[in-house]
Amino acid sequence: MTKEEKLRKFQAFIGYKFKNEDYLIQSLTTPRLAHETGELSYEYLETLGDAVIKLIFILKLYQKGIQDPGEITKIKALLESDDTLKKVANRINLQQFIFKSGNQQIEGTRILADVFEAICGALFLDSNHDFYLVEEKIINPFFENFNSTINMSIINIKSELLEYLQGKFKTSVEIKLEYDVSGLAHNPTWIAKNPKIFDISTEKELVKLPSDIKSDSFRNKPDAKENIYSKIMNYLSDKI
């Protein structure tokens, strides 16, 4: 493809027409090619895009009710890792749009992750600093693994809690929860409450948790479970 064809096809692909195509050109230009031609490379826009992506992910996690700083850091690291960004870039065949030097190797390198971040930075500048547009055009369509990563974090939180309890009590442990469900059937609100921790073999309650430990209100059951598991862990780490 010619340079013009790459620019036209990429903009059609993401459904956005750049007001200043120089931002897009810069975001797709590798440092090696820039060194040869005297053009600007993606390096500055990569740094900007990295910050934009971080903020978008933090806001999305907050909106899902995940507010524990440690958990946010862990999930965010998974989502914005080079491996994750490279997988996204490969899935959308990003390398076909990159302006590179001669036979420069792109596939399998971190250049893919760098360019993805740079595109987010370019779109942020061109849209007059519109985070929501970057989320709409880049993050939401291409981060298919966002919800699966969040769901995996719920499994990890429960696993960490069980491991912690089994280490303390030297026995197999089960956590039982109750739920308050309110609202319309097609749009319920979930609150996880009344957690109890049992020895699986004896069915004896191992530790008495305060009756006021409950999750915040969520639109789905997994988010309520994750929230209460985090609260249980925070309580127990101070008590036992």
Backbone hydrogen bonds, N-H to C=O, Kabsch-Sander energy under -0.5 kcal/mol:
donor,donor_aa,acceptor,acceptor_aa,energy
6,K,2,T,-2.4
7,L,3,K,-2.3
8,R,4,E,-2.5
9,K,5,E,-2.9
10,F,6,K,-2.5
11,Q,7,L,-2.0
12,A,8,R,-2.0
13,F,9,K,-2.2
14,I,10,F,-2.1
15,G,11,Q,-1.0
16,Y,11,Q,-2.0
18,F,16,Y,-0.6
21,E,19,K,-0.5
23,Y,20,N,-1.4
24,L,20,N,-0.7
25,I,21,E,-2.8
26,Q,22,D,-2.5
27,S,23,Y,-2.1
28,L,24,L,-1.3
28,L,25,I,-0.6
29,T,26,Q,-1.1
30,T,28,L,-0.5
30,T,99,F,-2.3
34,A,30,T,-2.4
35,H,31,P,-2.3
36,E,32,R,-1.4
37,T,33,L,-2.1
38,G,34,A,-2.4
42,Y,29,T,-2.0
46,E,42,Y,-2.7
47,T,43,E,-1.7
48,L,44,Y,-2.2
49,G,45,L,-3.1
50,D,46,E,-2.3
51,A,47,T,-1.5
52,V,48,L,-2.1
53,I,49,G,-2.9
54,K,50,D,-2.2
55,L,51,A,-2.1
56,I,52,V,-2.4
57,F,53,I,-2.6
58,I,54,K,-2.4
59,L,55,L,-2.4
60,K,56,I,-2.4
61,L,57,F,-2.6
62,Y,58,I,-2.4
63,Q,59,L,-2.4
64,K,60,K,-1.1
65,G,62,Y,-1.8
66,I,61,L,-2.5
67,Q,65,G,-0.9
72,I,68,D,-2.8
73,T,69,P,-2.4
74,K,70,G,-2.0
75,I,71,E,-2.6
76,K,72,I,-2.8
77,A,73,T,-2.0
78,L,74,K,-1.5
79,L,75,I,-2.3
80,E,76,K,-2.5
81,S,78,L,-0.6
85,L,81,S,-2.5
86,K,82,D,-2.8
87,K,83,D,-2.1
88,V,84,T,-2.2
89,A,85,L,-2.7
90,N,86,K,-2.8
91,R,87,K,-2.4
92,I,88,V,-1.7
93,N,90,N,-1.3
94,L,89,A,-2.8
96,Q,93,N,-1.2
97,F,94,L,-2.2
98,I,95,Q,-0.8
99,F,28,L,-3.0
100,K,98,I,-0.7
102,G,100,K,-0.6
104,Q,101,S,-3.2
109,T,106,I,-2.1
112,L,109,T,-1.1
114,D,110,R,-2.6
115,V,111,I,-2.9
116,F,112,L,-2.1
117,E,113,A,-2.2
118,A,114,D,-2.5
119,I,115,V,-2.6
120,C,116,F,-1.6
121,G,117,E,-2.0
122,A,118,A,-2.7
123,L,119,I,-2.6
124,F,120,C,-2.0
125,L,121,G,-2.0
126,D,122,A,-2.7
127,S,123,L,-1.9
128,N,125,L,-1.6
129,H,124,F,-2.9
130,D,124,F,-0.6
131,F,129,H,-1.0
134,V,130,D,-1.5
135,E,131,F,-2.3
136,E,132,Y,-2.5
137,K,133,L,-2.9
138,I,134,V,-2.2
139,I,134,V,-1.7
140,N,135,E,-3.1
142,F,138,I,-1.5
143,F,139,I,-2.4
144,E,142,F,-1.4
146,F,143,F,-1.6
149,T,145,N,-2.4
150,I,146,F,-2.1
151,N,147,N,-2.8
152,M,148,S,-2.3
153,S,149,T,-1.7
154,I,150,I,-1.3
155,I,151,N,-1.6
156,N,152,M,-2.3
157,I,153,S,-2.6
158,K,154,I,-2.3
159,S,155,I,-2.4
160,E,156,N,-2.7
161,L,157,I,-2.4
162,L,158,K,-2.8
163,E,159,S,-2.6
164,Y,160,E,-2.4
165,L,161,L,-2.5
166,Q,162,L,-2.9
167,G,163,E,-1.8
168,K,164,Y,-1.6
169,F,165,L,-2.9
170,K,166,Q,-1.5
174,E,198,F,-2.4
176,K,174,E,-0.5
176,K,196,K,-2.8
178,E,193,K,-2.6
180,D,191,I,-2.6
181,V,179,Y,-0.6
182,S,189,T,-2.1
184,L,187,N,-0.6
187,N,184,L,-1.1
189,T,182,S,-2.9
190,W,218,F,-3.8
191,I,180,D,-1.7
193,K,178,E,-3.1
194,N,213,I,-0.5
196,K,176,K,-2.2
197,I,207,V,-0.6
198,F,174,E,-2.8
198,F,196,K,-0.6
199,D,204,K,-2.6
200,I,172,S,-2.2
200,I,198,F,-0.6
203,E,199,D,-2.6
206,L,197,I,-2.6
207,V,197,I,-0.7
209,L,207,V,-0.7
213,I,210,P,-1.5
214,K,212,D,-0.8
215,S,192,A,-3.3
218,F,190,W,-2.5
224,A,220,N,-1.3
225,K,221,K,-2.4
226,E,222,P,-2.6
227,N,223,D,-2.2
228,I,224,A,-2.1
229,Y,225,K,-2.4
230,S,226,E,-2.1
231,K,227,N,-1.8
232,I,228,I,-2.6
233,M,229,Y,-2.4
234,N,230,S,-2.4
235,Y,231,K,-2.2
236,L,232,I,-2.9
237,S,233,M,-2.3
238,D,234,N,-0.7
238,D,235,Y,-0.9
239,K,235,Y,-0.8
239,K,236,L,-0.7
240,I,236,L,-2.9
